[in-house]
Amino acid sequence: MIEQMRLRDLGVIAEATLPMGPGFTAITGETGAGKTMVVAGLGLLLGQRADSGAVRAGAAQAVVDGVWIVPERGAVADRVLEAGGELEPAGDGTAELFLGRTLTAEGRSRATVGGRSAPAGVLADLADQLVVVHGQSDQLRLRSAAAQRDALDRFAGAPVQGALAAYQAAYDTARTVARELDALVRDRDARAREASDLREQLAAIEAADPQPGEDAELAARADRLANAEALRLAAATAHAALSSEEDAPDVMGLLAEARRALERSGDPELADLGTQAEELGYRAAELAASVAGYLADLDETGPHELAAVEERRAVIAALVRAHGALDAALDLGRDGSLRLAELEDDDARVERLTEDRDVAAGALDEAAAALTAVRTAAAARLASAVTAELHALALPDARVEVAVTPTTESAAGRDEIAILLAPHPGADPRPVARTASGGELSRVMLAIEVVIAGTDPVPTFVFDEVDAGIGGAAAIEVGRRLARLARSAQVIAVTHLAQVAAFADNHLTVVKQSDGTVTASSVQALTGPPREAEMARLLSGLPDSAAALEHARELLALAH
């Protein structure tokens, strides 16, 4: 329930506070006073698109704040807490929720939820749980088949929701399998070429049998073979210096002589140094052995080994050119057989997918039939309930039918929903989209919303000139029905009819004021004589007309 809303610099409204409260609130005002900006402000609080043109001329920004009374626990509270906002406990299991929206003249927008900044999308998420807004644009939407289907589905509630969820799951499965099968059949030639190329690539990789890192090892080996003589000379010189086979002094001999001299000194410190000399001797011996091994490997190299290495390098280089890197070739050699098996299995896959498609199509047929059955049953109940509501809205002879007929398959099912209206006895039911007048369409929309509220309740209804196109007795019945609806939900109606406003528990009027240069509007709560004067103005255009005032008092007495 909306407890209060505050507008500042929105449209022609300079600043206004609107106390709402429970029951039925009617909002009236002169043409151009800006009463529709109340609905526009509410739309901003519900996450609708912000338009900088709504900022009052000369103002830097427009601000809309609202206070809602919501359950302390539930979907609304969970979404607010998820967005980082807070609720203010209000007692009796309820809490106050503060929402805000700021719109600058440059078009920037900022939203707050529970005292914390949040994306406008959070406001839109909360809107479905807080308010249903209906204006003349919604009456136009009621002319569309999609809007009529949505109305039926909302009325049907959980049974349709479950059947629709099952249908959509089957629909998605059927489309996925069909797309996969179509792609497989369409691309069969390309897949055959891919399989042929892959066979050749795998054969080349298998024949080459490359090893990880082999290209780098071969490059190092080729470099060594190309410089074998220089390497042999360097290794032989080093070996001779470490361990000479002739009488020339070498490192090992010199270290052995140093060790003996240190050990014979008799000094403990020098003896320790002798131990180090001994260790150096061992390391020199190991180094000499390694150099000797290197020389032995060079000596074993045949005159044709360099040619063999270069030939192997050419094989590996061909793989690198073909695949970009040796690792890529190795990966293909390891995993390519799986892809090849998949490509060679096309015929079997087509057969399997065809079977899967037929099974999915059968499941979709069953789900579609179940959804149609649930909608058809709900359509009869909706038609009966809306007809009864129309009788209470000064259409005593009207009859509504809700037709469910086959249509092109979509994610919403295979049903076309059409709301048909027979406005008087003897008339054939015709689509409301083509035959209903503006006044009849207003009442059909109101009747549908009232009926749906019984199965899909929301805390607040907002009607923007739901009484368009009607007057007299019909307007009185609309006001009476809004008052009855307000017994179970909060109702806010922007209206230009005294017959509707008379039934309100709370009457607000948007007042236009001008100092000759600037026009601004404010909001006033009306009771007593001021309310009678506003209703007289609505009836006759003259707030002080004695006849209109008498009629206004008569309407108020009738309503209350």
Secondary structure, 3 states (H helix, E strand, C coil): CEEEEEEEEECCEEEEEEECCCCEEEEEECCCCCCHHHHHHHHHHCCCCCCHHHECCCCCEEEEEEEEEEECCCHHHHHHHHCCCCCEEEECCEEEEEEEEEEECCCCEEEEECCEEECHHHHHHHHHHHEEEECHHHHHHCCCHHHHHHHHHHHHCHHHHHHHHHHHHHHHHHHHHHHHHHHHHHCHHHHHHHHHHHHHHHHHHHHHCCCCCHHHHHHHHHHHHHCHHHHHHHHHHHHHHHCCCCCCCCHHHHHHHHHHHHHHCCCHHHHHHHHHHHHHHHHHHHHHHHHHHHHHHHHHCCCCHHHHHHHHHHHHHHHHHHHCCHHHHHHHHHHHHHHHHHHHCHHHHHHHHHHHHHHHHHHHHHHHHHHHHHHHHHHHHHHHHHHHHHHHCCCCCCEEEEEEEEEEEECCEEEEEEEEEECCCCCCCEEHHHHCCHHHHHHHHHHHHHHHHCCCCCCEEEEECCCCCCCHHHHHHHHHHHHHHCCCCEEEEECCCHHHHCCCCEEEEEEEEECCCCEEEEEEEECHHHHHHHHHHHHHCCCCCHHHHHHHHHHHHHHC
